[in-house]
Amino acid sequence: MNMQDLMRNVSASYKEFSSGQKKIADLFFREPIFIAFSSALEVGKRVEVSESTVIRWTQKLGYKGYTEFQHTLQRYVRDSSAR
């Protein structure tokens, strides 16, 4: 999987997200680097949802939690900037 696959996965799941989770997804498309290097609390504050909504969003995408999603995203960001 790479960044494009992750973006496709978020796009494919978008219609199933709650309104708060859609705000997180929108932020993900606009500023993936912010999400990659910010806490779930900071992400939630940015889009005015709770930290737990951010965590549930990553779980809905198939991750154990925010940390696992964030580490995956950081790896993709690093790999794409290395090219």
Secondary structure, DSSP 8 states (H G I E B T S, - for coil): --HHHHHHHHHHHGGGS-HHHHHHHHHHHH-HHHHHTS-HHHHHHHHT--HHHHHHHHHHTT-SSHHHHHHHHHHHHHHHHH-
